[in-house]
Amino acid sequence: MTRSMADTLLLRHVRQVRTDADGSSVTLDVDAIRGVQLGIMPGWLTGEPPEEQGVETGMPNLPHLDLPPTDVTPYALRVTSPAPATVRLTLAPSGSAALDDDGTRLGIVVDPAPGPVPLRVDEGEGEVVVTAGRVRLRVGRHPFTLTVEDSGSGQVLLRSAHRLRQVAGLMMAPTALVDASGLSLNLELSPDEDVLGFGEQFGRLVKNGQRLVLRSEDACGTGTGLAYKPVPLWHSATGYTGFLNTGAVVTADVGHQRPSVLGLTVADDAIDLYVVAGPSPKDRLTTYTALTGRAEVPPLWAFGYWMGRCRYHDREEMLGVARTMRRHAVPLDVLHLDPDWLVVDRLNCDFIWNEERFGNRRDFVAALEEESVRLSVWELPYLDPASPRFAEAEEKGFLVRRTDGTLAAIQKTPTPDGRMRALVDFTNPEAAAWWQEMHEAFLDDGVAVFKTDFGEALPDDAALHDGTPAHQAHNLYPLRYNATVSDAIRRYTGRTPLVWGRSGWAGSQRYPGQWGGDAESTVVGMQATVRGGLSYALSAPGLWSHDIGGFFGPELTPGLYVRWTQMGALSPLMRAHGLRPREPWAFGDEALEVARRWVRLRYSLLPTLWQVAHEAAAHGWPVMRPLALEFPDDPVAAQVDDVFMVGSDLLVVPVFDDGTAPVRRRFYVPEGTWHDIVTGKTYDGPRFHEAELALDAMPVLARTGSVIPRIEVDEAVRRTDDLIGRPWTLHLFGPTADEHTLVGFDGAPLHVTLSGDAVAATGGQPVQTRAVRHG
C-alpha cells in the first residue's frame, strides 16, 4: 500500500446502484472522502457538515474543527450470492480487477458458485435492500452502512459499527476506512457476541479481547503469539460465519482496542467478504467448504499410531525402534524419518537419498515392511546453495525471485550456517512438475507419506512466476506447497493423498493432514496444543494432529508423556515426535504399560474414527470438534477449550498434568447423560463435574443414544492391516435407533439392523458384527 496516513479515506455515500440484467449481482458505487482525527482525540471527522456527522458541537472542550476537503475517490461494492444463505461483498476501488473476480483467482475458493441464489434489489430513499433467499443485506446510502439480517426472522446477524461514537460524537469505527495499513471494515459486537475461529491460534478459543495478525509464521512454538496456520474465517454467536477471501495479511481486532468493535484490516486495496448465515456453525462450515474444498478420507493406516524423532540417524536405529515396538506389543503403522535421510540436510531438500546412513531406499522400505511399518519422509520447500540441484533449479527459473529480480531467500527462519536458502516457486508449472517428479522415485520405492514441514518463510517482496501480487503471496505459499505434494501423491499412487503439513492458510483443509507445530514439552504446551487444534477445527475443518509429548523444551516427564499419549489416542491422527526419544519404553515400565493400553484403545476405536472421518469429508466438518460446534445453544460451551469432541458422540477430557500421582480434574459436560467407555461411570449434564484420575485414566464419554463401533485388539494386532476382516462390536449407549448405515473399512456402506442384542449387517466390511448395550 502506498497511501500515507494523511490520506485516510472513509467510505461515506452510495451514489448509484447498478443491477445485472440476470439478477446475479448488484454493484453500488460508493464515494470515499478524506477523514481526519482531531489532535489527541479518538474518532474520525470528514469535511461534511458537523451536525450531519453527529458531532456534539456544544461540547465545551471540543477542539477547533478544521474540516478536510470533500474530494471524492470512487469505490464500488459488488454483491452476489454464490451459495444458499450466503452473501458475498466485494469492496474495492472502482475499476479494480477484484470486482470482476468470481472468487477463484487466488486459489482459495475452488467452486465459485456451488449454489447461486438470484438477488432481489429494492431501492429506498435511505437504503438499498438486497435479498438473497434467507439472507438480506441493507446498505445505508448516507452514511454508507452495512447490515446483514436473516430475511425470515429479521434477526440482525452483522452490523457495521457506524453507530459507535466517542463523547464528542465523532465516529469511532467508520464502516469502511482506507489508510496505509489497507482497507478496514468495522463491525459492531453485540453485548453477548462471542467470536471464535481465525485458524490455529494457541490462545483462548473465544477471541474477544484479542488482536490477531493473520500471517503464516515459523512460530517457533505454541507460546510465542505467532501462528503456523492462521485462517481469515470467524464464527459469530449472532448466527453467521465470515470469511475473507484473501492472501494478504489480515489484522483482526476482536474488541481489543475498542471493546464493541470487530475491526478487520486487510493489507490490500480490496476486501472480499463472504457472510454465511445458518442455524449452527456446522451448517455454515458445510457451505464454506463447498466453496473452498473438503478433506478426503486417507487410507486406514493413516489413523494408526505414528512414531518419530528429530532425529533418527541411520537405518539400524529405525529398524531397532520398529522391532522394539513389536517386542513390547505396541501397535505401530508409521515410522517417520526427519532430515537425516538427506546428504545436505540443514534447511534443504533436494531428494538426494543418504545411502551411507540408510542404504538402498527400496531395501530400507522393504525392511520396515517386514516389521509391518510404513515410512514417512520429511521435506521442506527450500534449497541450500550447497545442494547439487541448486544450480539446475536457478538456471531453469524454478526458484522464487524478488521484485527487484534478485534471488529470494527465506525470511524469519534462521539458517544454521548463515547462508541463504532459496524457495521453490510452485506457481511455475515447470517448477511444480520438477518438484513432483522428485517424489516419484520415493513413492515407487514404497514411501507412504511426506511430512511437508516449514513453508512459512516466503519474503514479502516475492515476485512469483504467475504474477501473484507480493502482498498476497506469502500466505498463499503454504497452500500451494502442500497442494503440489498432495497432487503428486495422488498422481503417482492413485490413492487418496495424505501429507503431514505444518504451515497453512484458508483452504488448507483440502490437503490433509496438518499438525500443530513445535509445541513445548510442558503442561501449558499441551494446553496450547488443544486450543490450537480446536480453533483450527473451526476454520479449516478436517484432519489435524500434534506431536505427542511436545517437540522441545524441558525434559519430558513420564507423567506428561502418558497424559499427552492419552489425548493423542483420541486425536484425529496420532503421532509421537520430538527432539528427544518419544518411544514409550523411554519413560519407564509404568509409562510403557499405560501408553500401550491407550494405543490399543485407539486401534479398538478405529471403526468409530473411520465413521467420523467419512462424515467430515461428506459435510466439511472437523474430526476433532470444540463443544461450541456440537452445542451452539449451550451458553457455556463456547468458553470451554480444555475438552474436545470426536465427532458428535465422544467427549474427551485431557488431563493436563506432568506427575504420576492421581490428580483431580474439573470438566464440563454438556446436556444429556454420558458414559465413560472405559470405566462405565455416567455423568449428567449440563454441568461441571470433578473426578480423581489415576495416571492410567482419562475420561472418554459416549453420549446416550450413540452407537460406537469398536474392534477387539490383542497382541496379534501389529498395525491397522491386522484389523481388516475382524468383527466389529457395536456399543449401544441407552436407547438407539434400530437401523444404521456405517462405512466399512473397504469404504462401502455397511447397513446394520438391530433387534435386541442381535445384529444383521450387509454391505461393506466387516459383515460380522455384534452389539453390546450400556445403560
Secondary structure, 3 states (H helix, E strand, C coil): CCCCHHHCEEEEEEEEEEECCCCCEEEEEEEEEECECCCCCCCEECCCCHHHHCCCCCCCCCCCCCCCCCCCEEEEEEEECCCCCEEEEEEEECCCHHHHCCCCCCCCCCCCCCCCCCCEEEECCCEEEEEECCEEEEEECCCCEEEEEECCCCCEEEEECCCCECCCCCECCCCEEEECCEEEEEEECCCCCCEEEEECCCCCCECCCEEEEECECCCCCCCCCCECCEEEEEEECCCEEEEECCCCCEEEEECCCCCCEEEEEECCCCEEEEEEECCCHHHHHHHHHHHHCCCCCCCHHHHCEEECCCCCCCHHHHHHHHHHHHHCCCCCCEEEECHHHECCCCCCCCCCECHHHHCCHHHHHHHHHHCCCEEEEEECCEECCCCCCHHHHHHCCCECEECCCCECCCCCCCCCCCCCCEEECCCCHHHHHHHHHHHHHHHHCCCCEEEECCCCCCCCCEECCCCCCHHHHHHHHHHHHHHHHHHHHHHHHCCCCCECECCCCCCHHHCCCEECCCCECCHHHHHHHHHHHHHHHCCCCCCEECEECCCECCCCCHHHHHHHHHHHHCCCCEEECCCCCCCHHHHCHHHHHHHHHHHHHHHHCHHHHHHHHHHHHHHCCCCEECHHHHCCCCCCHHHCCCCEEECCCEEECCCCCCCCCCEEEEEEEEEEEEEECCCCCEEEEEEEEEEEECCCCCCEEEECCCEEEEECCCCCCCCHHHHCCCCEEEEEECCCCCEEEEECCCCCEEEEEEECCEEEEEECCCCCEEEEEEC
